[in-house]
Amino acid sequence: MAVFLETERLVLREFGADDVDRLLELASDPAVMRYIFGGPPPTRAEVTEQLNRCLAHYAEFGGLGKWAALERGTGRFVGMFMLHPTADGPRDEAELGYRLHRSAWGRGYATEGAIALVRTGFTEFGLRRISGQAMSVNTGSRRVLEKAGLRYVRTFFVDWPGPPLDGAEQGDVEYALTRDEWLAQ
């Protein structure tokens, strides 16, 4: 599996078929999924299907996609990051995202990875705009987006399938940053 990006403390590498159990464990933690999904944990088959789509995205999106995040010193899997175009969006715009194990929370990994992906998106992939979304009540993710340089754009409401998540009545927020704004920082 190819290394995509290295930061001071993280290695982001392409996912492989042998990462199913790592992703299943991450997606099965209710605290990790609190602001993402309110239903039952996914099955191994569902995670395998999601992983297969992820692997196809590397070619479809010209190298952009989702990556396994490992601690540089230990090689321990701490979560995942993503930077890829939305299905119906322009190819020079990408969405930034991250999901980390609870053991990695509060250590600055999300911010470190997000900053590196913003830089890489603008310098190596020629992106024009990077955005990120979070539930309004997810103050941790909102802080990461802000620290990565993204700015609040709007609050919006989506009718998500399944049981409502705590705080859904406050909506979701979008943050974004253009390459020109990034260059001016």
N, C-alpha and C positions, 0 to 999 in steps of 0.2 A: 504494500500500500504506500502510495506516494505521500511524502510530507508536503503539506500545502504551505504552512507558515509556522515560523517559530517566533516566540516572544521571549522576554526575559525568563519567564517561569513556565510557559506552556508550549506544547507542540500541538498544532492542529494538523491532522492527517485525514486522508480520505477514509471513509468507512469501507469495510469489507464484509463479505458474507458471514465471517466469524464474529461479527459484532452484535448479532441478534440478542444474545443474552445480556450484554451490557446495556443495550437500549431498552430491553424489556424491564430490567431492574430499575432504570431511570424513570421510565414511564409508569411503573407500578407504585411509585412512592407518592402517596396522596399529597404530601407537603410540596413536592416538586411540581405536581400537576394542578395545584390549588387554583391557579389563575388561568389554566389552559383548558382543562377538561373536567367536567363534573360527573362523568359516568364511571362505570366500573373499569378497573385496569384493563388494558388491551391484552388480547391473547398472544401467544407466541406467533401464531399464524398471521395475525394482524400486524405485528411488529415486523415480521419477515416481509410482508407485502409493502409496508412503508419503506423498509430498507431497500428493497428492490427498486422502488421508485426513486429513492435517493441516489442509488448507484447510476441509474439512467440519466439523472440530472447532470452529472459531471460532463457528459458529452453534449447533452441538449443545451446547456447554458454556458458552454465554452470554458469549463473549469470552475465556475461558480457552483455553489451547492451547500451541503452540510458536511461538517467535519467532526471527527472525534477529537475531544480535547484531553490531552494527557499532561500530567505534571512532567516537566523536563527532567528533574532529578530522579524521579521514581518510576516514571512510565505509567503511573496509576491513572486509570480512566476517571476523569472528573466531570465529564458531561459532553455537551455538543454545542456547536455554534453553526449559524447559517448565514449566508449572504447569497441570495439568488433572486432573479426576477420573479414577479408574480406570474401566474399562468396567463393572465390576459393583459399584462402591463408591457410597457416599452422595454426593450432589451437593454437600454442604457440606464434603467432604474432598477434598484434591488432592495429587497427587504432584509434587514438585519435582525437576527434573533439569537437566543442562547437559552440553554437549559442545563443547570448544574446540579450535581448531587448536593444534598444538604451539607455534607462534610466539607464542601468547597465554598459554601456561602460565607460571606463576610471577609473573604481573603483578598478581594480585589481582582479575582480571576475574570469575572464577567466584564469589568471595565477594561482590563488589560487586553482581553481578546477582542472586545468591541472596537476599541481604539485602533488596534492593528488591522482589523477587517475594514474599517472605514478608510484608513490610509491605503491599504491594498486595493480596495474597490476603486478608489479614485486614481491611483497611480499606475496600477498594473492592468486593470480591467476597463479603464476609460469610462467608468460610470459617471453619469451626469447628476444623479440624485440617489441618495440612500435614505430609506425610511425605516421606522420601527414602530410597532404597536404594542400596547399593553392595556390591561384593564386599568381604569382610573384609580382604583384602590391599590394597585400594585406599585407602591411607592419605591420598592427596591429596584424594579426594572426601569421605572421612570428615571431614577437617579443615574442608573447606568447609561441610559440613552443620552441624558444631559451631559454626563462626564465625557461621553464619546463625541460630544460636540453637536448632537442633534438638538433641534429646537422644537418646542411645542407648536403644532399646526392646528389641531382641532380635537374636539370631543365628538364621538359619534356613537350610535346605538345600533346593535346588530341583534337580530332575533336568532340566537344560536339554538341548534337542536339539543334535545336532552334537558336534564334538570338545570335550572338556573344556578349559576355560580354565586356565592356570596359576594355582594358588591356589584353585581351586573346592572342593577338599577342605576348606577352612577355612570355607566357607559364605558367605552374604551377611548383611548387617546392615541393620536398619531403624532410622531415626532419625525423630523426630516432635516436633511442637510444637502445642499447642492455642492458640486465641486467648486464653483466660484466662491461660495461662502467658506468652504473649507480652506481654500487657498488664501483667503483674506484673514484667517485667524492668526 
